[in-house]
Amino acid sequence: MSSEKDSTRHSSPVKVALASFIGTSIEYYDFFIFGTAAALVFPQLFFPQTSPVVGTLLAFATLGVGFLARPLGGVLFGHFGDRVGRKKMLVISLVGMGLATLGMGLMPTYAQIGLLAPILLTVLRLFQGLMVGGEWGGAVLMAVEHAPKGRKGFYGSFPQTGAPVGVALATVSFLAISNLPDEQFLSWGWRLPFLASALLVLVGLVIRMSIAESPAFAAAREKQSLVKVPLVEAFKRHPKEIFLIAGTYLSQGVIAYIAMSYLVNYGSTVVGLQRGDTLMGVLVGAVVAAVLTPVFGAVSDTWGRKTVYFLGALMILLTIVPGFMLINSGAVPGFVAGVVVMYGIATAPACGTTGSLFSMVFSREVRYTGASVGYTISQIAGPAFAPMIATSLYAAFGTSDAVVIYLLVIAAISVLSVSLLPGGWGKAEARYNQEIMDRESDGEWSKAKEHETTPLPVPESTKA
């Protein structure tokens, strides 16, 4: 009965976008504070029997383990999101993420329980990965499918903005305790950002419970066009698109985690900066990204999603070398500028269009599953172990040149992948995609039967 009521009521696009943004910010805050802690405290607290380099590698490995569960989370939440509804899955993922993060903040260290400590840390990180694997797809679809006509790109950027905001919140939380004496920082200070998550999750839960189900999902349910096994159907209809999305997102995700985790450690241990200075660089970069992301989301409604994303992928490629030159300058302004250029500015066009672009690739009956699986495959292939790979490369060659080459290869893959995504370029693509979403939202057109192995027919209004 409640599901029927939920399908008949509507929430304003602004309310849904803000709910997606706040919820995603909280979930990414939870996910990202682990990365910062992995750079600053986990080597000493959970891997004290190893050398500093090995301890850092092991800490970054636990960071990467969380990504291994993300495809499973994408499949699991995608299945029920396409079968039961977007909203319910978002509530479950938020609560699950909060419980895992709270558990980390209360967990004993190696000095207290020995080897069991890193094992428990890894288990909780896997659970985090499972939860966040189902978060992204649902948050994006709720925002995009509720968005008014002609504004899919702008509203779809709100959940994406949650990622840099999550980075900023995570960085601020550690920046606030960075001046504590090392003894206090390592004994109890590092726990505070994890424990604070409980309050943030309560706020996000209240907001998410107040919004209505996605109109596109409600329409599909009413038309009884839901598919039995969304994962099988997604790979049947969109096999190429799933892997192209994975390649497209690769550089955006890798740069974010290199900035948030690896550079915090690199800046303090190699460049010679203070812990607070490296955190400040990430904070400024995250704030710049958060401001620019919705701007480029709005621009994509006119310029076209694929076009704007390609611009971002190309900017990432072109800023890696000058970004590292600034970071290696040894000066705080240079470090901050390098992070801002590579992360804050270059990733913003891609980040702003990710939600709407990736949603448009899939028909609504398998959209949650298809988008989530492609996105999480990319997370394993790229961001999962990027900080560990970068640390290993620097340890092996003694220079950041090896890290730069690694990032350039990743960026080139993304440029190629977005170029191969289906659809045109520029304003024609924007009009075409918008008409598809508008008709779908109005219940006039389902892509389920049409989108097999051939492109969708071009609407009359976009033909020359």
C-alpha positions as CSV (number, residue, x, y, z in Angstrom):
1,M,0.0,0.0,0.0
2,S,2.8,2.4,0.9
3,S,4.5,1.7,-2.5
4,E,1.3,2.6,-4.3
5,K,1.0,5.9,-2.4
6,D,4.6,6.6,-3.1
7,S,4.1,6.1,-6.8
8,T,1.2,8.5,-7.0
9,R,2.7,11.4,-5.1
10,H,5.4,13.6,-6.5
11,S,8.4,15.5,-5.0
12,S,9.7,18.7,-6.5
13,P,12.9,18.3,-8.6
14,V,14.7,20.7,-6.3
15,K,13.8,18.7,-3.2
16,V,14.9,15.4,-4.8
17,A,18.1,16.9,-6.2
18,L,19.0,18.3,-2.8
19,A,18.2,15.0,-1.1
20,S,20.4,13.1,-3.6
21,F,23.1,15.7,-3.1
22,I,23.0,15.6,0.7
23,G,22.8,11.8,0.9
24,T,25.6,11.3,-1.6
25,S,27.8,13.8,0.2
26,I,27.4,11.9,3.4
27,E,28.1,8.5,1.8
28,Y,31.1,9.8,0.1
29,Y,32.3,11.5,3.2
30,D,32.2,8.1,4.9
31,F,34.0,6.5,2.0
32,F,36.6,9.2,1.7
33,I,37.6,9.6,5.3
34,F,38.9,6.0,5.0
35,G,41.2,7.2,2.3
36,T,42.6,10.1,4.3
37,A,43.0,7.9,7.3
38,A,44.8,5.3,5.1
39,A,47.3,8.0,4.2
40,L,47.8,9.4,7.7
41,V,47.2,6.9,10.5
42,F,46.4,3.4,9.4
43,P,50.0,2.4,8.6
44,Q,51.0,3.1,12.2
45,L,47.9,1.8,13.9
46,F,47.0,-1.3,11.9
47,F,50.3,-2.3,10.2
48,P,53.0,-1.3,12.8
49,Q,55.1,-4.4,12.3
50,T,56.1,-3.3,8.7
51,S,58.4,-0.6,7.3
52,P,56.7,2.8,6.5
53,V,56.6,2.1,2.8
54,V,55.1,-1.4,3.2
55,G,52.7,-0.1,5.9
56,T,51.5,2.6,3.5
57,L,51.0,0.0,0.7
58,L,49.0,-2.2,3.0
59,A,46.9,0.7,4.2
60,F,46.2,1.7,0.6
61,A,45.4,-2.0,-0.2
62,T,42.6,-2.0,2.4
63,L,41.4,1.2,0.8
64,G,41.3,-0.7,-2.6
65,V,39.5,-3.7,-1.1
66,G,36.4,-1.6,-0.6
67,F,36.2,-1.2,-4.4
68,L,36.1,-5.0,-4.9
69,A,32.7,-5.1,-3.3
70,R,31.3,-2.2,-5.3
71,P,30.3,-4.2,-8.4
72,L,28.5,-6.7,-6.2
73,G,26.8,-3.7,-4.5
74,G,26.0,-2.3,-8.0
75,V,24.5,-5.6,-9.1
76,L,22.6,-6.2,-5.8
77,F,21.2,-2.7,-5.4
78,G,20.7,-2.4,-9.1
79,H,18.6,-5.5,-9.3
80,F,16.3,-4.4,-6.5
81,G,16.4,-0.8,-7.6
82,D,15.1,-1.8,-11.0
83,R,12.6,-4.3,-9.5
84,V,11.5,-2.7,-6.2
85,G,12.4,1.0,-6.5
86,R,15.2,3.5,-6.4
87,K,14.2,5.2,-3.1
88,K,14.2,2.0,-0.9
89,M,17.7,1.1,-2.0
90,L,19.0,4.6,-1.3
91,V,17.7,4.4,2.3
92,I,19.3,0.9,2.8
93,S,22.7,2.0,1.4
94,L,22.8,5.1,3.6
95,V,22.1,3.2,6.8
96,G,24.5,0.5,5.9
97,M,27.3,2.9,5.1
98,G,26.7,4.7,8.4
99,L,26.9,1.6,10.5
100,A,30.2,0.5,8.8
101,T,31.8,3.9,9.4
102,L,30.7,4.0,13.0
103,G,32.2,0.5,13.5
104,M,35.5,1.8,12.2
105,G,35.5,4.7,14.6
106,L,35.0,2.3,17.5
107,M,37.4,-0.4,16.4
108,P,40.5,-1.5,18.4
109,T,43.9,-1.2,16.8
110,Y,46.7,-3.7,16.3
111,A,48.3,-2.9,19.6
112,Q,45.0,-3.9,21.3
113,I,43.9,-7.1,19.5
114,G,46.8,-7.9,17.1
115,L,46.2,-9.3,13.6
116,L,42.4,-9.3,14.2
117,A,42.5,-5.4,13.9
118,P,43.5,-5.2,10.2
119,I,41.2,-8.1,9.4
120,L,38.2,-6.4,10.9
121,L,39.2,-3.1,9.2
122,T,39.2,-4.9,5.9
123,V,35.8,-6.6,6.5
124,L,34.2,-3.2,7.4
125,R,35.8,-1.7,4.3
126,L,34.3,-4.4,2.1
127,F,30.9,-3.7,3.6
128,Q,31.4,0.0,2.9
129,G,32.1,-0.9,-0.7
130,L,29.0,-2.9,-1.0
131,M,26.9,0.0,0.3
132,V,28.5,2.7,-1.8
133,G,28.3,0.4,-4.9
134,G,24.5,0.7,-4.7
135,E,24.4,4.4,-3.8
136,W,25.6,6.2,-6.9
137,G,23.2,4.7,-9.4
138,G,20.1,5.3,-7.3
139,A,21.0,8.8,-6.3
140,V,21.8,9.8,-9.9
141,L,18.6,8.2,-11.3
142,M,16.4,9.9,-8.7
143,A,17.8,13.3,-9.6
144,V,17.7,12.8,-13.4
145,E,14.3,11.1,-13.6
146,H,12.7,13.7,-11.4
147,A,14.3,16.6,-13.3
148,P,12.2,19.0,-15.3
149,K,12.4,19.1,-19.1
150,G,15.5,20.6,-20.5
151,R,17.4,20.5,-17.1
152,K,18.4,16.8,-16.8
153,G,22.1,17.7,-17.0
154,F,21.9,20.4,-14.3
155,Y,19.8,18.3,-11.8
156,G,21.8,15.2,-12.6
157,S,25.0,17.0,-11.5
158,F,23.8,17.3,-7.9
159,P,24.6,13.8,-6.8
160,Q,27.9,14.1,-8.6
161,T,28.6,17.3,-6.7
162,G,28.3,15.2,-3.6
163,A,31.6,13.5,-4.4
164,P,33.9,16.6,-4.1
165,V,31.7,17.8,-1.2
166,G,32.3,14.5,0.5
167,V,36.1,14.9,-0.1
168,A,35.9,18.4,1.3
169,L,34.0,17.3,4.4
170,A,36.4,14.4,4.9
171,T,39.4,16.7,4.6
172,V,37.9,19.4,6.9
173,S,37.3,16.7,9.5
174,F,40.9,15.7,9.5
175,L,42.2,19.2,9.1
176,A,40.3,20.1,12.3
177,I,42.3,17.6,14.3
178,S,45.6,17.8,12.3
179,N,47.2,20.1,14.9
180,L,46.7,17.7,17.7
181,P,49.9,16.3,19.2
182,D,50.8,13.0,17.4
183,E,50.1,11.0,20.5
184,Q,46.5,12.3,20.8
185,F,46.0,12.3,17.0
186,L,46.9,8.6,16.8
187,S,45.1,7.5,20.0
188,W,41.7,9.1,19.7
189,G,41.7,12.1,17.4
190,W,41.5,10.1,14.2
191,R,38.3,8.4,15.4
192,L,36.3,11.7,15.6
193,P,35.6,12.0,11.8
194,F,34.3,8.4,11.8
195,L,32.1,8.9,14.8
196,A,30.7,12.1,13.4
197,S,29.2,10.1,10.6
198,A,26.4,8.9,12.8
199,L,24.9,12.4,13.0
200,L,25.3,13.0,9.3
201,V,23.6,9.8,8.4
202,L,20.6,10.6,10.6
203,V,20.2,13.9,8.8
204,G,20.5,12.2,5.4
205,L,18.0,9.5,6.4
206,V,15.3,12.0,7.4
207,I,15.7,13.8,4.1
208,R,15.7,10.7,1.9
209,M,12.6,9.3,3.6
210,S,10.6,12.4,2.7
211,I,10.9,12.1,-1.1
212,A,8.8,10.2,-3.6
213,E,9.8,7.4,-5.8
214,S,11.2,8.1,-9.3
215,P,8.4,8.8,-11.8
216,A,10.2,6.8,-14.5
217,F,10.3,3.7,-12.2
218,A,6.7,4.3,-11.2
219,A,5.7,4.4,-14.9
220,A,7.6,1.2,-15.7
221,R,5.9,-0.5,-12.7
222,E,2.5,0.6,-13.7
223,K,3.0,-0.6,-17.3
224,Q,4.3,-3.9,-15.9
225,S,7.5,-3.5,-18.0
226,L,9.9,-4.4,-15.2
227,V,12.4,-7.1,-16.2
228,K,13.0,-10.2,-14.1
229,V,16.8,-10.2,-14.1
230,P,18.1,-6.7,-14.8
231,L,21.7,-7.8,-14.8
232,V,21.2,-10.3,-17.6
233,E,19.0,-7.9,-19.5
234,A,21.5,-5.0,-19.1
235,F,24.3,-7.1,-20.6
236,K,22.0,-8.4,-23.3
237,R,20.9,-4.9,-24.4
238,H,24.0,-2.8,-23.6
239,P,27.2,-4.9,-23.4
240,K,29.4,-2.4,-25.2
241,E,28.0,0.6,-23.4
242,I,28.7,-0.9,-19.9
243,F,32.4,-1.3,-20.7
244,L,32.6,2.1,-22.5
245,I,31.2,3.8,-19.4
246,A,33.8,2.0,-17.3
247,G,36.6,3.3,-19.5
248,T,35.0,6.8,-19.7
249,Y,34.9,7.2,-15.9
250,L,38.4,5.8,-15.4
251,S,40.5,9.0,-15.3
252,Q,37.9,11.0,-13.3
253,G,37.9,8.4,-10.5
254,V,41.7,7.9,-10.5
255,I,42.5,11.6,-10.3
256,A,40.1,12.0,-7.4
257,Y,41.6,9.3,-5.4
258,I,45.2,10.2,-6.3
259,A,44.4,13.8,-5.0
260,M,42.5,12.7,-1.9
261,S,44.7,9.9,-0.7
262,Y,48.1,9.5,-2.5
263,L,49.0,13.2,-2.7
264,V,48.3,13.7,1.0
265,N,50.9,11.1,1.8
266,Y,53.2,12.2,-1.1
267,G,53.1,15.8,-0.1
268,S,54.2,15.2,3.5
269,T,56.7,12.4,2.9
270,V,58.3,13.3,-0.4
271,V,57.7,17.0,-1.0
272,G,58.3,17.8,2.6
273,L,55.2,19.8,3.4
274,Q,53.2,19.8,6.7
275,R,50.3,17.4,7.1
276,G,47.9,20.4,7.4
277,D,49.2,22.0,4.2
278,T,48.6,18.9,2.1
279,L,45.1,18.5,3.5
280,M,44.5,22.2,2.7
281,G,45.5,21.6,-0.9
282,V,42.9,18.8,-1.2
283,L,40.3,20.9,0.5
284,V,40.7,23.8,-1.9
285,G,40.7,21.4,-4.9
286,A,37.5,19.8,-3.6
287,V,35.7,23.1,-3.1
288,V,36.6,24.3,-6.6
289,A,35.3,21.0,-8.0
290,A,32.1,21.3,-6.0
291,V,31.5,24.8,-7.4
292,L,32.2,24.0,-11.0
293,T,30.5,20.6,-11.2
294,P,26.8,21.9,-11.4
295,V,28.0,24.7,-13.7
296,F,29.1,22.2,-16.3
297,G,26.0,20.1,-15.6
298,A,23.9,23.0,-16.6
299,V,26.1,23.7,-19.7
300,S,25.6,20.1,-20.8
301,D,21.9,20.8,-21.3
302,T,22.9,23.1,-24.1
303,W,26.2,21.8,-25.4
304,G,25.4,18.1,-25.0
305,R,26.5,15.6,-22.4
306,K,29.1,13.7,-24.5
307,T,30.7,16.9,-25.7
308,V,31.2,18.4,-22.2
309,Y,32.4,15.1,-20.8
310,F,35.0,14.8,-23.6
311,L,36.2,18.3,-22.8
312,G,36.7,17.2,-19.2
313,A,38.5,14.0,-20.2
314,L,40.8,16.0,-22.4
315,M,41.5,18.5,-19.7
316,I,42.5,15.8,-17.3
317,L,45.0,14.4,-19.9
318,L,46.5,17.9,-20.5
319,T,46.8,19.0,-16.9
320,I,48.7,15.9,-15.4
321,V,52.2,17.0,-16.4
322,P,51.9,20.7,-15.3
323,G,50.0,19.7,-12.2
324,F,52.8,17.5,-11.0
325,M,55.3,20.2,-11.8
326,L,53.5,22.5,-9.5
327,I,53.1,19.8,-6.8
328,N,56.9,19.0,-6.9
329,S,57.8,22.7,-6.6
330,G,58.2,22.2,-2.8
331,A,56.1,25.2,-2.0
332,V,52.6,25.2,-0.4
333,P,51.1,27.5,-3.1
334,G,52.5,25.2,-5.8
335,F,51.1,22.1,-4.2
336,V,47.7,23.7,-3.8
337,A,47.7,25.0,-7.4
338,G,48.7,21.6,-8.7
339,V,45.8,19.8,-6.9
340,V,43.4,22.5,-8.0
341,V,44.4,22.3,-11.6
342,M,44.3,18.5,-11.9
343,Y,41.4,17.8,-9.6
344,G,39.4,20.9,-8.9
345,I,39.2,22.3,-12.5
346,A,40.0,19.4,-14.9
347,T,37.6,16.9,-13.5
348,A,34.7,19.3,-13.2
349,P,33.3,19.0,-16.7
350,A,33.3,15.2,-16.6
351,C,31.9,15.1,-13.0
352,G,29.1,17.5,-13.9
353,T,27.9,15.4,-16.8
354,T,28.5,11.9,-15.5
355,G,25.0,11.4,-14.0
356,S,23.0,12.5,-17.1
357,L,25.4,11.0,-19.7
358,F,25.6,7.6,-18.0
359,S,21.8,7.5,-17.4
360,M,21.1,8.2,-21.1
361,V,23.0,5.1,-22.2
362,F,20.5,2.7,-20.7
363,S,16.8,2.0,-21.1
364,R,14.8,2.7,-17.9
365,E,14.1,-0.9,-17.1
366,V,17.8,-1.7,-16.6
367,R,19.1,1.8,-15.9
368,Y,20.0,1.3,-12.3
369,T,21.8,-1.9,-12.9
370,G,23.5,-0.9,-16.2
371,A,24.8,2.4,-14.9
372,S,25.9,1.0,-11.5
373,V,27.7,-2.0,-13.0
374,G,29.6,0.1,-15.5
375,Y,30.5,2.7,-12.9
376,T,31.7,0.1,-10.4
377,I,33.7,-1.9,-12.9
378,S,35.6,1.4,-13.5
379,Q,36.1,1.8,-9.8
380,I,37.9,-1.5,-9.6
381,A,40.0,-1.0,-12.7
382,G,41.1,2.5,-11.7
383,P,40.5,4.3,-8.4
384,A,40.6,1.1,-6.2
385,F,44.3,0.6,-6.2
386,A,45.5,3.9,-7.8
387,P,47.1,5.2,-4.6
388,M,48.8,1.8,-4.1
389,I,50.0,1.7,-7.7
390,A,51.3,5.3,-7.5
391,T,53.1,4.5,-4.2
392,S,54.7,1.4,-5.7
393,L,55.8,3.2,-8.9
394,Y,57.5,5.9,-6.9
395,A,59.2,3.4,-4.6
396,A,60.4,1.4,-7.6
397,F,61.7,4.3,-9.7
398,G,62.3,7.1,-7.2
399,T,60.7,9.7,-9.3
400,S,57.1,11.0,-9.9
401,D,57.7,10.6,-13.7
402,A,56.5,7.0,-13.4
403,V,53.4,8.1,-11.7
404,V,52.8,10.7,-14.3
405,I,53.1,8.2,-17.2
406,Y,50.6,5.9,-15.4
407,L,48.1,8.7,-15.1
408,L,48.6,9.7,-18.7
409,V,47.7,6.2,-19.9
410,I,44.6,6.2,-17.7
411,A,43.5,9.6,-19.1
412,A,44.1,8.5,-22.7
413,I,41.8,5.5,-22.1
414,S,39.0,7.8,-20.9
415,V,39.4,10.1,-23.9
416,L,39.1,7.2,-26.3
417,S,36.2,5.6,-24.4
418,V,34.0,8.7,-24.3
419,S,34.6,9.2,-28.0
420,L,33.2,5.8,-28.7
421,L,30.1,6.2,-26.6
422,P,26.9,6.1,-28.7
423,G,25.3,9.4,-29.7
424,G,26.3,12.5,-31.6
425,W,28.0,15.7,-30.5
426,G,27.0,19.2,-29.5
427,K,23.5,20.7,-29.5
428,A,22.0,18.0,-31.7
429,E,23.0,15.4,-29.1
430,A,21.5,17.5,-26.3
431,R,18.2,17.9,-28.1
432,Y,18.1,14.2,-29.0
433,N,18.8,13.0,-25.5
434,Q,16.4,15.5,-24.0
435,E,13.5,14.3,-26.2
436,I,14.1,10.7,-25.2
437,M,14.0,11.5,-21.5
438,D,11.0,13.8,-21.9
439,R,8.9,11.2,-23.8
440,E,10.0,8.5,-21.3
441,S,9.0,10.7,-18.3
442,D,5.6,11.4,-20.0
443,G,5.1,7.7,-20.5
444,E,5.0,8.0,-24.3
445,W,8.0,6.0,-25.2
446,S,9.8,3.1,-23.6
447,K,13.2,2.2,-25.0
448,A,12.9,-1.4,-23.7
449,K,11.9,-3.0,-27.0
450,E,13.8,-0.7,-29.3
451,H,17.2,-0.5,-27.7
452,E,18.6,-3.9,-28.6
453,T,21.7,-3.8,-30.7
454,T,20.7,-0.9,-32.9
455,P,20.6,2.8,-32.0
456,L,17.4,4.5,-31.1
457,P,15.5,6.1,-33.9
458,V,16.3,9.8,-34.1
459,P,13.2,11.9,-33.1
460,E,11.8,14.0,-35.9
461,S,12.6,17.3,-34.1
462,T,16.4,16.5,-34.3
463,K,16.6,15.5,-37.9
464,A,18.1,17.9,-40.4
